[in-house]
Amino acid sequence: MMRKLIRIYLDTEFTGLHQYSTLISMALVAETGDEFYAEFDDYDKSQIGPWHEENVLPHLGLEKIDLAATGILKVVKGDSEDIRRQIVHWLNEVKDSCSHESDESVFFQFWSDVPAYDWVLFCNLFGSALDIPKDIHYMPMDVATLLYVKGQNIDQARIEMIGHGMNKNQFLAHHALWDARLIKKIVDQFL
């Protein structure tokens, strides 16, 4: 049986650039157009600083989400365990919608922009990288590396790199769903 690769674009907002960081929000955008967005209510609020108060927390609130998804949009607010279960359920929905199209099994390849924290925090939801679902490849792909190889300035604001397909005036930087959608657009443009 052949395996069908489906790209999933991951972005997270979290409490800090340190080993004890906790997730505030997470988005997964599949190349199929299906989307998942979650806000965590069990993040470590003692780690929130002025940067988070100015750049991340104002964007939280499920009512602020652009619900114009082209496929399955799953929106969740809860604790890490509930969100982990919802991620597995959503991935199975995406897999089922793609696998019925052929006799190929579905395999997920995750992409993130500088995924050092995003990927570790994602894996931590499952216990470790060894515990993530078997249909997810254990190595994430890095948008920054893709851009570097393509000769792009990796320090340039990502929103400035896309030529079309997103309303730059309505873009919410540091909102996981908007950032995951942006990651998808960049990969689509440069890969």
MARBA-3410 file (N, C-alpha, C, O; in Angstrom, 1 decimal):
191
0.8,-1.2,0.0,0.0,0.0,0.0,0.9,1.2,0.0,1.9,1.3,0.8 ~ 0.6,2.2,-0.8,1.3,3.4,-0.9,0.9,4.4,0.2,-0.2,4.2,0.8 ~ 1.7,5.3,0.5,1.4,6.3,1.5,1.2,7.7,0.9,2.0,8.1,0.1 ~ 0.2,8.3,1.3,-0.1,9.7,0.8,0.4,10.7,1.8,-0.1,10.6,3.0 ~ 1.2,11.6,1.4,1.8,12.6,2.3,0.8,13.8,2.4,0.4,14.3,1.3
0.5,14.2,3.6,-0.3,15.4,3.8,0.5,16.3,4.7,0.8,16.0,5.8 ~ 0.7,17.6,4.2,1.4,18.5,5.0,0.4,19.2,6.0,-0.7,19.5,5.7 ~ 0.9,19.3,7.3,0.2,20.0,8.3,1.1,21.2,8.8,2.3,21.0,9.0 ~ 0.5,22.4,8.8,1.3,23.6,9.2,0.9,23.9,10.6,-0.3,24.1,10.9 ~ 1.9,24.0,11.4,1.8,24.1,12.9,2.3,25.5,13.4,3.4,25.9,13.0
1.5,26.1,14.2,2.0,27.3,14.9,1.5,27.3,16.3,0.3,26.8,16.6 ~ 2.3,27.7,17.3,1.8,27.8,18.7,2.2,29.2,19.2,3.1,29.9,18.8 ~ 1.5,29.6,20.3,1.9,30.7,21.1,2.1,30.0,22.5,1.3,29.2,22.9 ~ 3.2,30.4,23.1,3.6,29.8,24.4,4.2,30.8,25.3,4.4,32.0,25.0 ~ 4.4,30.4,26.6,4.7,31.3,27.6,6.2,31.8,27.7,6.5,32.7,28.5
7.1,31.3,26.9,8.4,31.8,27.0,9.4,30.9,26.3,9.2,29.7,26.0 ~ 10.6,31.5,26.0,11.7,30.8,25.3,12.6,30.1,26.3,13.7,30.5,26.5 ~ 12.0,29.1,27.0,12.8,28.4,28.0,12.2,27.0,28.2,11.1,26.7,27.6 ~ 12.8,26.1,28.8,12.4,24.7,28.9,11.1,24.4,29.6,10.6,23.3,29.5 ~ 10.6,25.3,30.4,9.4,25.1,31.2,8.2,25.8,30.6,7.2,26.0,31.2
8.3,26.2,29.3,7.3,27.0,28.6,6.0,26.1,28.5,6.1,24.9,28.4 ~ 4.9,26.7,28.5,3.6,26.0,28.3,2.8,26.7,27.2,3.0,27.8,26.9 ~ 1.9,25.9,26.6,1.2,26.3,25.5,0.0,27.2,25.9,-0.7,27.0,26.8 ~ -0.1,28.3,25.1,-1.2,29.2,25.3,-2.3,28.9,24.2,-3.5,28.8,24.5 ~ -1.8,28.8,22.9,-2.7,28.4,21.8,-1.9,27.6,20.8,-0.7,27.6,20.8
-2.7,27.0,19.9,-2.1,26.1,18.9,-3.0,26.1,17.7,-4.2,26.1,17.8 ~ -2.4,26.1,16.5,-3.2,25.9,15.3,-2.5,24.9,14.4,-1.3,24.8,14.3 ~ -3.3,24.1,13.7,-2.9,23.2,12.7,-3.7,23.5,11.4,-4.9,23.5,11.5 ~ -3.0,23.7,10.3,-3.7,23.9,9.1,-3.2,22.8,8.1,-2.0,22.7,7.8 ~ -4.1,22.0,7.6,-3.8,21.0,6.7,-3.7,21.5,5.3,-4.4,22.5,4.9
-2.9,20.9,4.4,-2.8,21.4,3.0,-4.2,21.2,2.3,-4.4,21.8,1.3 ~ -5.1,20.4,2.9,-6.4,20.2,2.4,-7.3,21.4,2.6,-8.4,21.5,2.0 ~ -6.9,22.3,3.5,-7.7,23.4,3.9,-8.4,23.2,5.2,-8.9,24.2,5.8 ~ -8.3,22.0,5.8,-8.9,21.8,7.1,-8.1,22.5,8.1,-6.8,22.5,8.0 ~ -8.7,23.0,9.2,-8.0,23.7,10.2,-8.5,23.3,11.6,-9.6,22.9,11.8
-7.5,23.5,12.5,-7.7,23.2,13.9,-7.1,24.3,14.7,-6.0,24.7,14.5 ~ -7.9,24.9,15.7,-7.4,25.9,16.5,-7.8,25.6,18.0,-9.0,25.3,18.2 ~ -6.8,25.8,18.9,-7.1,25.5,20.3,-6.5,26.6,21.2,-5.4,27.1,20.9 ~ -7.2,26.9,22.2,-6.7,27.8,23.3,-6.7,27.0,24.6,-7.6,26.4,25.0 ~ -5.5,27.0,25.2,-5.3,26.2,26.4,-5.7,27.1,27.7,-5.4,28.2,27.8
-6.4,26.4,28.6,-6.7,27.1,29.8,-5.9,26.7,31.0,-6.1,27.1,32.1 ~ -4.9,25.8,30.7,-4.0,25.4,31.8,-2.5,25.8,31.6,-1.6,25.2,32.2 ~ -2.3,26.9,30.8,-0.9,27.4,30.7,-0.5,28.1,32.0,-1.4,28.5,32.8 ~ 0.8,28.2,32.2,1.3,28.7,33.4,1.3,30.3,33.3,2.1,30.9,32.8 ~ 0.2,30.8,34.0,0.0,32.2,33.9,1.1,33.0,34.6,1.2,34.2,34.4
1.9,32.4,35.5,2.9,33.1,36.2,4.1,33.4,35.2,5.0,34.2,35.6 ~ 4.1,32.8,34.1,5.2,33.0,33.1,4.8,34.1,32.1,5.6,34.5,31.3 ~ 3.6,34.7,32.2,3.2,35.7,31.3,3.9,37.0,31.7,3.9,37.5,32.8 ~ 4.4,37.7,30.6,5.1,39.0,30.9,4.5,40.0,30.0,3.5,39.8,29.3 ~ 5.1,41.2,30.0,4.5,42.3,29.2,4.4,42.0,27.7,3.5,42.5,27.1
5.4,41.3,27.2,5.3,41.0,25.7,4.1,40.2,25.4,3.4,40.5,24.4 ~ 3.8,39.2,26.2,2.6,38.4,26.0,1.3,39.2,26.2,0.4,39.1,25.4 ~ 1.3,40.1,27.2,0.2,40.9,27.5,-0.1,41.9,26.3,-1.3,42.2,26.0 ~ 0.9,42.3,25.6,0.7,43.2,24.5,0.5,42.5,23.2,-0.3,42.9,22.3 ~ 1.1,41.3,22.9,1.2,40.7,21.6,0.4,39.4,21.5,0.0,39.0,20.4
0.1,38.7,22.6,-0.6,37.4,22.4,-2.0,37.4,23.1,-3.0,37.1,22.4 ~ -2.1,37.8,24.3,-3.3,37.7,25.0,-4.5,38.5,24.4,-5.6,38.1,24.5 ~ -4.2,39.7,23.8,-5.3,40.4,23.2,-6.0,39.7,22.0,-7.1,39.9,21.7 ~ -5.2,38.7,21.4,-5.8,38.0,20.3,-6.6,36.8,20.7,-7.2,36.2,19.9 ~ -6.5,36.4,22.0,-7.2,35.2,22.4,-8.7,35.5,22.5,-9.1,36.7,22.6
-9.5,34.5,22.4,-10.9,34.6,22.4,-11.5,34.0,21.1,-11.2,34.5,20.0 ~ -12.2,32.9,21.3,-12.6,32.2,20.1,-13.5,33.0,19.2,-13.6,32.7,18.0 ~ -14.2,34.0,19.7,-15.0,34.9,18.9,-14.2,35.7,17.9,-14.8,36.3,17.0 ~ -12.9,35.9,18.1,-12.1,36.7,17.3,-11.5,36.0,16.1,-10.8,36.5,15.2 ~ -11.8,34.7,16.0,-11.2,33.9,14.9,-12.0,34.1,13.6,-13.2,34.1,13.6
-11.2,34.2,12.5,-11.8,34.2,11.2,-12.2,32.8,10.8,-11.3,31.9,10.6 ~ -13.5,32.6,10.8,-14.0,31.2,10.6,-14.1,30.9,9.1,-14.8,29.9,8.7 ~ -13.4,31.6,8.2,-13.5,31.3,6.8,-12.6,30.2,6.3,-11.8,30.4,5.4 ~ -12.7,29.1,6.9,-11.9,27.9,6.5,-12.5,27.3,5.3,-13.7,27.4,5.1 ~ -11.7,26.6,4.6,-12.2,25.9,3.4,-12.5,24.5,3.6,-13.1,23.8,2.8
-12.3,24.0,4.8,-12.6,22.6,5.1,-13.1,22.5,6.6,-13.8,23.3,7.0 ~ -12.6,21.4,7.2,-13.0,21.2,8.6,-12.3,22.2,9.5,-11.1,22.3,9.5 ~ -13.1,23.0,10.2,-12.5,23.9,11.2,-12.9,23.5,12.6,-14.1,23.5,12.9 ~ -12.0,23.0,13.4,-12.3,22.6,14.7,-11.7,23.6,15.6,-10.5,24.0,15.5 ~ -12.6,24.2,16.5,-12.1,25.2,17.5,-12.4,24.6,18.9,-13.5,24.2,19.2
-11.3,24.7,19.7,-11.4,24.1,21.0,-10.8,25.0,22.1,-9.8,25.7,21.8 ~ -11.4,25.0,23.3,-10.8,25.6,24.4,-10.8,24.6,25.5,-11.9,24.1,25.8 ~ -9.7,24.4,26.2,-9.7,23.4,27.3,-8.3,23.2,27.8,-7.4,23.9,27.5 ~ -8.2,22.1,28.5,-6.9,21.8,29.1,-6.1,20.9,28.1,-6.6,20.5,27.1 ~ -4.8,20.7,28.4,-3.9,20.1,27.5,-4.4,18.7,27.1,-4.3,18.3,25.9
-4.9,17.9,28.1,-5.3,16.5,27.8,-6.5,16.6,26.8,-6.6,15.8,25.9 ~ -7.5,17.4,27.1,-8.7,17.5,26.2,-8.2,17.9,24.8,-8.7,17.4,23.8 ~ -7.3,18.9,24.7,-6.9,19.4,23.4,-6.1,18.3,22.7,-6.2,18.1,21.5 ~ -5.3,17.5,23.4,-4.6,16.4,22.8,-5.6,15.4,22.1,-5.4,15.0,21.0 ~ -6.6,15.1,22.9,-7.6,14.2,22.3,-8.3,14.8,21.1,-8.6,14.1,20.1
-8.6,16.1,21.1,-9.2,16.7,20.0,-8.3,16.8,18.8,-8.8,16.7,17.6 ~ -7.0,16.9,19.0,-6.1,16.9,17.9,-6.1,15.5,17.2,-6.1,15.5,16.0 ~ -6.0,14.5,18.0,-6.1,13.1,17.4,-7.4,12.9,16.6,-7.3,12.4,15.5 ~ -8.5,13.4,17.2,-9.8,13.2,16.5,-9.7,14.0,15.2,-10.2,13.5,14.1 ~ -9.3,15.2,15.2,-9.2,16.1,14.0,-8.3,15.4,12.9,-8.7,15.4,11.8
-7.1,15.0,13.4,-6.2,14.3,12.4,-6.8,13.1,11.8,-6.7,12.9,10.6 ~ -7.6,12.4,12.6,-8.3,11.2,12.0,-9.4,11.6,11.0,-9.6,10.9,10.0 ~ -10.0,12.7,11.3,-11.0,13.2,10.3,-10.4,13.6,9.0,-10.8,13.3,7.9 ~ -9.2,14.3,9.1,-8.5,14.7,7.9,-8.0,13.5,7.2,-8.1,13.4,5.9 ~ -7.5,12.5,7.9,-7.0,11.3,7.3,-8.1,10.5,6.6,-7.9,10.1,5.5
-9.2,10.4,7.3,-10.4,9.7,6.7,-10.9,10.4,5.4,-11.3,9.7,4.5 ~ -10.9,11.7,5.4,-11.4,12.4,4.3,-10.5,12.3,3.1,-10.9,12.4,1.9 ~ -9.2,12.0,3.3,-8.2,11.9,2.2,-8.0,10.4,1.8,-7.8,10.1,0.7 ~ -8.1,9.5,2.8,-7.8,8.1,2.5,-8.9,7.4,1.7,-8.7,6.4,1.0 ~ -10.2,8.0,1.8,-11.2,7.3,1.0,-11.1,7.6,-0.5,-11.8,7.0,-1.3
-10.3,8.6,-0.8,-10.1,9.0,-2.2,-9.2,8.0,-3.0,-9.3,7.9,-4.2 ~ -8.5,7.1,-2.3,-7.6,6.1,-2.9,-7.3,5.0,-1.9,-7.8,5.1,-0.8 ~ -6.5,4.0,-2.3,-6.1,3.0,-1.4,-4.8,3.3,-0.7,-4.2,2.5,-0.2 ~ -4.4,4.6,-0.7,-3.2,5.0,0.0,-3.5,5.3,1.5,-4.6,5.8,1.8 ~ -2.5,4.9,2.3,-2.6,5.3,3.7,-2.1,6.8,3.8,-1.3,7.2,3.0
-2.5,7.5,4.8,-2.2,8.9,5.0,-1.0,9.0,6.0,-1.0,8.3,7.0 ~ -0.1,9.8,5.6,1.1,10.1,6.5,1.2,11.6,6.6,1.2,12.3,5.6 ~ 1.3,12.1,7.8,1.4,13.6,8.1,2.8,14.1,8.2,3.6,13.5,8.9 ~ 3.1,15.1,7.5,4.4,15.8,7.6,4.1,17.2,8.1,3.4,18.0,7.5 ~ 4.7,17.5,9.3,4.5,18.8,9.9,5.5,19.8,9.5,6.7,19.5,9.4
5.0,21.1,9.3,5.9,22.2,8.9,5.6,23.3,10.0,4.5,23.5,10.4 ~ 6.7,24.0,10.4,6.6,25.1,11.3,7.7,26.1,10.9,8.7,25.7,10.3 ~ 7.6,27.3,11.4,8.6,28.3,11.2,9.5,28.4,12.4,9.0,28.8,13.5 ~ 10.7,27.9,12.3,11.6,27.8,13.4,11.0,27.0,14.5,10.6,27.5,15.5 ~ 10.8,25.7,14.2,10.0,24.8,15.1,10.5,24.3,16.4,10.0,23.4,17.0
11.6,24.9,16.8,12.3,24.3,18.1,11.3,24.2,19.2,11.2,23.2,19.8 ~ 10.6,25.3,19.5,9.6,25.2,20.6,8.3,24.7,20.2,7.7,23.8,21.0 ~ 7.8,25.1,19.1,6.5,24.6,18.6,6.5,23.0,18.6,5.5,22.4,19.2 ~ 7.5,22.4,18.0,7.5,21.0,17.9,7.7,20.3,19.3,7.0,19.3,19.5 ~ 8.5,20.8,20.1,8.7,20.1,21.4,7.4,20.2,22.2,7.0,19.3,22.9
6.8,21.4,22.2,5.5,21.6,22.9,4.4,20.7,22.4,3.6,20.2,23.1 ~ 4.4,20.6,21.0,3.4,19.7,20.4,3.6,18.2,20.9,2.7,17.6,21.3 ~ 4.9,17.8,20.8,5.2,16.4,21.2,4.9,16.2,22.7,4.5,15.1,23.1 ~ 5.1,17.2,23.5,4.9,17.1,25.0,3.4,16.8,25.3,3.1,16.2,26.3 ~ 2.5,17.2,24.4,1.1,16.9,24.6,0.9,15.4,24.6,-0.1,14.9,25.3
1.7,14.7,23.9,1.6,13.2,23.8,2.5,12.5,24.8,2.4,11.3,24.9 ~ 3.3,13.2,25.5,4.3,12.6,26.4,5.7,12.9,25.9,6.5,13.3,26.7 ~ 5.9,12.5,24.7,7.2,12.7,24.1,7.1,12.5,22.6,6.0,12.2,22.1 ~ 8.2,12.8,21.8,8.2,12.6,20.4,8.0,11.1,20.1,7.5,10.8,19.0 ~ 8.3,10.2,21.0,8.1,8.8,20.7,6.7,8.4,20.9,6.3,7.3,20.5
5.8,9.3,21.5,4.4,8.9,21.7,3.5,9.6,20.8,2.2,9.4,20.9 ~ 3.9,10.4,19.8,3.0,11.0,18.9,2.4,10.0,18.1,2.9,8.9,17.9 ~ 1.2,10.2,17.5,0.5,9.2,16.6,1.5,8.7,15.5,2.3,9.5,15.0 ~ 1.4,7.5,15.2,2.3,6.8,14.3,2.2,7.3,12.9,3.2,7.1,12.1 ~ 1.1,8.0,12.5,1.0,8.5,11.2,1.6,9.9,11.0,1.4,10.6,10.0
2.3,10.4,12.1,2.9,11.7,12.0,4.4,11.5,12.0,5.0,10.7,12.8 ~ 5.1,12.0,11.0,6.5,11.9,10.9,7.2,12.6,12.1,6.7,13.7,12.5 ~ 8.2,12.0,12.7,8.8,12.6,13.9,9.7,13.7,13.7,10.1,14.4,14.6 ~ 10.0,14.0,12.4,10.9,15.2,12.1,10.1,16.3,11.5,9.6,16.1,10.4 ~ 10.0,17.5,12.1,9.2,18.6,11.5,10.1,19.2,10.4,11.3,19.3,10.5
9.4,19.8,9.4,10.1,20.6,8.4,10.1,22.0,8.9,9.2,22.5,9.5 ~ 11.2,22.7,8.5,11.4,24.1,9.0,11.3,25.1,7.8,12.0,25.1,6.8 ~ 10.3,26.0,7.9,10.1,27.1,6.9,11.4,28.0,6.8,11.7,28.4,5.7 ~ 12.0,28.3,7.9,13.2,29.2,7.9,14.3,28.5,7.0,15.0,29.2,6.3 ~ 14.5,27.2,7.2,15.5,26.5,6.4,15.1,26.6,4.9,15.9,26.8,4.0
13.8,26.3,4.6,13.4,26.4,3.2,13.7,27.7,2.6,14.2,27.8,1.5 ~ 13.3,28.8,3.4,13.6,30.2,2.9,15.1,30.4,2.7,15.5,31.0,1.7 ~ 15.9,30.0,3.6,17.3,30.1,3.5,17.9,29.5,2.2,18.6,30.0,1.4 ~ 17.4,28.2,2.0,17.9,27.5,0.8,17.4,28.2,-0.5,18.1,28.1,-1.5 ~ 16.2,28.8,-0.4,15.7,29.5,-1.6,16.3,30.9,-1.8,15.9,31.7,-2.6
17.3,31.3,-0.9,17.9,32.6,-1.0,17.2,33.8,-0.5,17.4,34.9,-0.8 ~ 16.2,33.5,0.4,15.4,34.6,1.0,16.0,35.1,2.3,16.8,34.4,2.9 ~ 15.7,36.3,2.6,16.2,36.9,3.9,15.3,36.3,5.0,14.1,36.6,5.1 ~ 15.9,35.4,5.8,15.1,34.7,6.8,14.6,35.6,7.9,13.8,35.3,8.8 ~ 15.2,36.8,8.0,14.8,37.8,9.1,13.6,38.7,8.6,13.1,39.5,9.4
13.3,38.6,7.3,12.2,39.4,6.8,10.8,39.0,7.4,10.6,37.8,7.6 ~ 10.0,39.9,7.7,8.7,39.6,8.2,8.0,38.7,7.2,7.9,38.9,6.0 ~ 7.4,37.6,7.7,6.8,36.5,6.9,5.7,37.1,6.1,5.5,36.7,4.9 ~ 4.9,38.0,6.7,3.7,38.5,6.0,4.1,39.3,4.7,3.4,39.4,3.7 ~ 5.3,39.8,4.7,5.8,40.6,3.6,6.3,39.7,2.5,6.6,40.1,1.3
6.5,38.4,2.7,7.0,37.4,1.7,5.9,36.9,0.8,6.2,36.4,-0.3 ~ 4.7,37.0,1.2,3.6,36.4,0.4,3.1,37.4,-0.6,2.9,38.6,-0.3 ~ 2.9,37.0,-1.8,2.4,37.9,-2.8,0.9,38.0,-2.9,0.4,39.0,-3.4 ~ 0.2,37.0,-2.5,-1.3,37.0,-2.6,-1.9,36.0,-1.6,-1.2,35.3,-0.9 ~ -3.2,36.1,-1.5,-3.9,35.1,-0.8,-4.2,35.3,0.6,-4.9,34.6,1.3
-3.7,36.4,1.2,-4.0,36.8,2.6,-4.2,38.3,2.6,-3.4,39.0,1.9 ~ -5.1,38.8,3.4,-5.3,40.2,3.6,-4.3,40.7,4.6,-4.4,40.5,5.8 ~ -3.2,41.3,4.1,-2.1,41.8,5.0,-2.6,42.8,6.0,-2.0,42.9,7.1 ~ -3.6,43.5,5.7,-4.1,44.5,6.6,-4.9,43.9,7.8,-5.0,44.5,8.8 ~ -5.4,42.7,7.6,-6.2,42.0,8.7,-5.3,41.0,9.4,-5.9,40.3,10.3
-4.1,40.8,9.0,-3.2,39.8,9.6,-3.0,40.0,11.1,-2.7,41.2,11.5 ~ -3.2,39.0,11.9,-2.9,39.1,13.3,-1.7,38.4,13.7,-1.7,37.2,13.9 ~ -0.6,39.1,13.7,0.7,38.5,14.1,0.6,38.0,15.5,-0.1,38.6,16.4 ~ 1.2,36.8,15.8,1.2,36.2,17.1,-0.2,35.6,17.5,-0.6,35.5,18.6 ~ -1.0,35.3,16.4,-2.2,34.5,16.6,-1.9,33.2,15.9,-1.6,33.2,14.7
-2.0,32.1,16.6,-1.6,30.8,16.1,-2.3,30.4,14.8,-1.6,29.9,13.9 ~ -3.6,30.7,14.6,-4.3,30.3,13.4,-3.8,31.1,12.2,-3.5,30.6,11.1 ~ -3.7,32.5,12.4,-3.2,33.3,11.3,-1.8,32.9,10.9,-1.4,32.9,9.8 ~ -0.9,32.7,11.9,0.5,32.3,11.7,0.5,31.0,10.9,1.4,30.8,10.0 ~ -0.3,30.0,11.3,-0.3,28.7,10.6,-0.7,28.8,9.2,-0.2,28.2,8.3
-1.7,29.7,9.0,-2.2,30.0,7.6,-1.1,30.6,6.8,-0.9,30.3,5.6 ~ -0.3,31.5,7.4,0.8,32.2,6.8,1.9,31.2,6.4,2.5,31.3,5.3 ~ 2.2,30.3,7.3,3.2,29.3,7.1,2.8,28.5,5.8,3.7,28.2,5.0 ~ 1.5,28.1,5.8,1.1,27.3,4.6,1.3,28.1,3.3,1.8,27.6,2.3 ~ 0.9,29.4,3.3,1.1,30.2,2.1,2.6,30.3,1.7,2.9,30.3,0.5
3.4,30.5,2.7,4.9,30.6,2.4,5.4,29.3,1.8,6.1,29.3,0.8 ~ 5.0,28.1,2.4,5.5,26.9,1.8,4.9,26.7,0.4,5.6,26.2,-0.5 ~ 3.6,27.0,0.2,3.0,26.9,-1.1,3.8,27.7,-2.1,3.9,27.3,-3.3 ~ 4.2,28.9,-1.7,4.9,29.8,-2.6,6.4,29.4,-2.9,6.8,29.5,-4.0 ~ 7.1,28.9,-1.9,8.5,28.6,-2.1,8.9,27.2,-2.3,10.1,26.9,-2.6
8.0,26.2,-2.0,8.4,24.8,-2.2,8.3,24.4,-3.6,8.5,23.2,-3.9
END
